[in-house]
Amino acid sequence: MNETPLRIRMTGEGDTRVIEVTGEVDLNSSPQLRGKMLELIEQYKGRLVVDLAGVNYMDSSGVGTMVELKRRVERQGGSVVLARLQPRVRSVFEITQLDKFFTIVDDLDEARRA
């Protein structure tokens, strides 16, 4: 598989931060994603929108990282919304029934209101 390098960037202001994730999230890249996410949630303890529009592949290790992120953020009193999932990635959340655990929305405006 020709893997797309993982890029993670946080933007936003006010009470919402958007974490843009681009690339493939798999067993090799999920530790990088986990480390960066934990670093970002130490800096900010509010609503996080994880924009996954640029993620074309995510395996179970990436899903596990998202579950851990959500649990940690909620323990700090914040919330996590997943936004703009590509169909292939969304199906992973649906198959595992984690679409019921996460708030998943189609666009960033909706994510900011969720």
C-alpha positions as protocol buffer text, in pm:
chain_id: "A"
residue {
  index: 1
  type: MET
  ca { x: 0 y: 0 z: 0 }
}
residue {
  index: 2
  type: ASN
  ca { x: 132 y: 345 z: -88 }
}
residue {
  index: 3
  type: GLU
  ca { x: 78 y: 514 z: 245 }
}
residue {
  index: 4
  type: THR
  ca { x: -12 y: 882 z: 269 }
}
residue {
  index: 5
  type: PRO
  ca { x: 197 y: 1052 z: 542 }
}
residue {
  index: 6
  type: LEU
  ca { x: 0 y: 1157 z: 847 }
}
residue {
  index: 7
  type: ARG
  ca { x: -44 y: 1529 z: 913 }
}
residue {
  index: 8
  type: ILE
  ca { x: -219 y: 1675 z: 1216 }
}
residue {
  index: 9
  type: ARG
  ca { x: -296 y: 2043 z: 1268 }
}
residue {
  index: 10
  type: MET
  ca { x: -514 y: 2229 z: 1518 }
}
residue {
  index: 11
  type: THR
  ca { x: -699 y: 2549 z: 1430 }
}
residue {
  index: 12
  type: GLY
  ca { x: -984 y: 2748 z: 1575 }
}
residue {
  index: 13
  type: GLU
  ca { x: -1070 y: 2999 z: 1840 }
}
residue {
  index: 14
  type: GLY
  ca { x: -1332 y: 3056 z: 2105 }
}
residue {
  index: 15
  type: ASP
  ca { x: -1473 y: 2744 z: 2263 }
}
residue {
  index: 16
  type: THR
  ca { x: -1402 y: 2507 z: 1970 }
}
residue {
  index: 17
  type: ARG
  ca { x: -1079 y: 2373 z: 1824 }
}
residue {
  index: 18
  type: VAL
  ca { x: -1062 y: 2181 z: 1498 }
}
residue {
  index: 19
  type: ILE
  ca { x: -801 y: 1908 z: 1463 }
}
residue {
  index: 20
  type: GLU
  ca { x: -744 y: 1839 z: 1094 }
}
residue {
  index: 21
  type: VAL
  ca { x: -608 y: 1492 z: 1026 }
}
residue {
  index: 22
  type: THR
  ca { x: -475 y: 1405 z: 681 }
}
residue {
  index: 23
  type: GLY
  ca { x: -331 y: 1074 z: 563 }
}
residue {
  index: 24
  type: GLU
  ca { x: -378 y: 711 z: 652 }
}
residue {
  index: 25
  type: VAL
  ca { x: -432 y: 610 z: 1014 }
}
residue {
  index: 26
  type: ASP
  ca { x: -308 y: 257 z: 1071 }
}
residue {
  index: 27
  type: LEU
  ca { x: -92 y: 50 z: 1303 }
}
residue {
  index: 28
  type: ASN
  ca { x: 219 y: 241 z: 1191 }
}
residue {
  index: 29
  type: SER
  ca { x: 80 y: 594 z: 1214 }
}
residue {
  index: 30
  type: SER
  ca { x: -168 y: 570 z: 1503 }
}
residue {
  index: 31
  type: PRO
  ca { x: 105 y: 612 z: 1772 }
}
residue {
  index: 32
  type: GLN
  ca { x: 198 y: 944 z: 1605 }
}
residue {
  index: 33
  type: LEU
  ca { x: -170 y: 1044 z: 1599 }
}
residue {
  index: 34
  type: ARG
  ca { x: -213 y: 945 z: 1964 }
}
residue {
  index: 35
  type: GLY
  ca { x: 93 y: 1141 z: 2075 }
}
residue {
  index: 36
  type: LYS
  ca { x: -6 y: 1455 z: 1888 }
}
residue {
  index: 37
  type: MET
  ca { x: -369 y: 1436 z: 2007 }
}
residue {
  index: 38
  type: LEU
  ca { x: -263 y: 1395 z: 2370 }
}
residue {
  index: 39
  type: GLU
  ca { x: -31 y: 1696 z: 2331 }
}
residue {
  index: 40
  type: LEU
  ca { x: -314 y: 1904 z: 2184 }
}
residue {
  index: 41
  type: ILE
  ca { x: -568 y: 1813 z: 2454 }
}
residue {
  index: 42
  type: GLU
  ca { x: -319 y: 1916 z: 2720 }
}
residue {
  index: 43
  type: GLN
  ca { x: -314 y: 2264 z: 2563 }
}
residue {
  index: 44
  type: TYR
  ca { x: -689 y: 2292 z: 2521 }
}
residue {
  index: 45
  type: LYS
  ca { x: -972 y: 2153 z: 2732 }
}
residue {
  index: 46
  type: GLY
  ca { x: -1298 y: 2231 z: 2550 }
}
residue {
  index: 47
  type: ARG
  ca { x: -1486 y: 2111 z: 2244 }
}
residue {
  index: 48
  type: LEU
  ca { x: -1271 y: 1934 z: 1987 }
}
residue {
  index: 49
  type: VAL
  ca { x: -1383 y: 1872 z: 1632 }
}
residue {
  index: 50
  type: VAL
  ca { x: -1173 y: 1606 z: 1461 }
}
residue {
  index: 51
  type: ASP
  ca { x: -1191 y: 1678 z: 1087 }
}
residue {
  index: 52
  type: LEU
  ca { x: -1126 y: 1348 z: 910 }
}
residue {
  index: 53
  type: ALA
  ca { x: -1200 y: 1466 z: 554 }
}
residue {
  index: 54
  type: GLY
  ca { x: -837 y: 1404 z: 458 }
}
residue {
  index: 55
  type: VAL
  ca { x: -825 y: 1051 z: 600 }
}
residue {
  index: 56
  type: ASN
  ca { x: -890 y: 792 z: 332 }
}
residue {
  index: 57
  type: TYR
  ca { x: -806 y: 488 z: 546 }
}
residue {
  index: 58
  type: MET
  ca { x: -834 y: 407 z: 917 }
}
residue {
  index: 59
  type: ASP
  ca { x: -788 y: 69 z: 1079 }
}
residue {
  index: 60
  type: SER
  ca { x: -882 y: -53 z: 1428 }
}
residue {
  index: 61
  type: SER
  ca { x: -573 y: 103 z: 1586 }
}
residue {
  index: 62
  type: GLY
  ca { x: -686 y: 445 z: 1462 }
}
residue {
  index: 63
  type: VAL
  ca { x: -1038 y: 386 z: 1588 }
}
residue {
  index: 64
  type: GLY
  ca { x: -892 y: 289 z: 1927 }
}
residue {
  index: 65
  type: THR
  ca { x: -697 y: 615 z: 1933 }
}
residue {
  index: 66
  type: MET
  ca { x: -1020 y: 810 z: 1868 }
}
residue {
  index: 67
  type: VAL
  ca { x: -1197 y: 624 z: 2152 }
}
residue {
  index: 68
  type: GLU
  ca { x: -911 y: 704 z: 2390 }
}
residue {
  index: 69
  type: LEU
  ca { x: -913 y: 1070 z: 2283 }
}
residue {
  index: 70
  type: LYS
  ca { x: -1288 y: 1099 z: 2342 }
}
residue {
  index: 71
  type: ARG
  ca { x: -1267 y: 941 z: 2688 }
}
residue {
  index: 72
  type: ARG
  ca { x: -978 y: 1165 z: 2798 }
}
residue {
  index: 73
  type: VAL
  ca { x: -1140 y: 1484 z: 2668 }
}
residue {
  index: 74
  type: GLU
  ca { x: -1471 y: 1401 z: 2835 }
}
residue {
  index: 75
  type: ARG
  ca { x: -1292 y: 1332 z: 3167 }
}
residue {
  index: 76
  type: GLN
  ca { x: -1157 y: 1688 z: 3137 }
}
residue {
  index: 77
  type: GLY
  ca { x: -1509 y: 1823 z: 3082 }
}
residue {
  index: 78
  type: GLY
  ca { x: -1478 y: 1869 z: 2706 }
}
residue {
  index: 79
  type: SER
  ca { x: -1639 y: 1697 z: 2409 }
}
residue {
  index: 80
  type: VAL
  ca { x: -1531 y: 1540 z: 2081 }
}
residue {
  index: 81
  type: VAL
  ca { x: -1715 y: 1554 z: 1749 }
}
residue {
  index: 82
  type: LEU
  ca { x: -1596 y: 1366 z: 1441 }
}
residue {
  index: 83
  type: ALA
  ca { x: -1659 y: 1551 z: 1114 }
}
residue {
  index: 84
  type: ARG
  ca { x: -1647 y: 1491 z: 740 }
}
residue {
  index: 85
  type: LEU
  ca { x: -1563 y: 1119 z: 744 }
}
residue {
  index: 86
  type: GLN
  ca { x: -1503 y: 963 z: 405 }
}
residue {
  index: 87
  type: PRO
  ca { x: -1738 y: 669 z: 335 }
}
residue {
  index: 88
  type: ARG
  ca { x: -1466 y: 407 z: 383 }
}
residue {
  index: 89
  type: VAL
  ca { x: -1369 y: 550 z: 723 }
}
residue {
  index: 90
  type: ARG
  ca { x: -1729 y: 604 z: 831 }
}
residue {
  index: 91
  type: SER
  ca { x: -1808 y: 239 z: 756 }
}
residue {
  index: 92
  type: VAL
  ca { x: -1542 y: 132 z: 1008 }
}
residue {
  index: 93
  type: PHE
  ca { x: -1724 y: 329 z: 1279 }
}
residue {
  index: 94
  type: GLU
  ca { x: -2061 y: 188 z: 1167 }
}
residue {
  index: 95
  type: ILE
  ca { x: -1943 y: -176 z: 1153 }
}
residue {
  index: 96
  type: THR
  ca { x: -1804 y: -147 z: 1506 }
}
residue {
  index: 97
  type: GLN
  ca { x: -2119 y: 41 z: 1614 }
}
residue {
  index: 98
  type: LEU
  ca { x: -1902 y: 329 z: 1737 }
}
residue {
  index: 99
  type: ASP
  ca { x: -2119 y: 563 z: 1532 }
}
residue {
  index: 100
  type: LYS
  ca { x: -2349 y: 541 z: 1836 }
}
residue {
  index: 101
  type: PHE
  ca { x: -2062 y: 625 z: 2077 }
}
residue {
  index: 102
  type: PHE
  ca { x: -1934 y: 926 z: 1880 }
}
residue {
  index: 103
  type: THR
  ca { x: -2114 y: 1233 z: 1753 }
}
residue {
  index: 104
  type: ILE
  ca { x: -2044 y: 1214 z: 1379 }
}
residue {
  index: 105
  type: VAL
  ca { x: -2146 y: 1500 z: 1150 }
}
residue {
  index: 106
  type: ASP
  ca { x: -2112 y: 1581 z: 781 }
}
residue {
  index: 107
  type: ASP
  ca { x: -1970 y: 1934 z: 794 }
}
residue {
  index: 108
  type: LEU
  ca { x: -1774 y: 2168 z: 1018 }
}
residue {
  index: 109
  type: ASP
  ca { x: -2058 y: 2414 z: 1076 }
}
residue {
  index: 110
  type: GLU
  ca { x: -2272 y: 2131 z: 1210 }
}
residue {
  index: 111
  type: ALA
  ca { x: -1978 y: 2011 z: 1420 }
}
residue {
  index: 112
  type: ARG
  ca { x: -1941 y: 2350 z: 1587 }
}
residue {
  index: 113
  type: ARG
  ca { x: -2310 y: 2338 z: 1685 }
}
residue {
  index: 114
  type: ALA
  ca { x: -2315 y: 1969 z: 1795 }
}
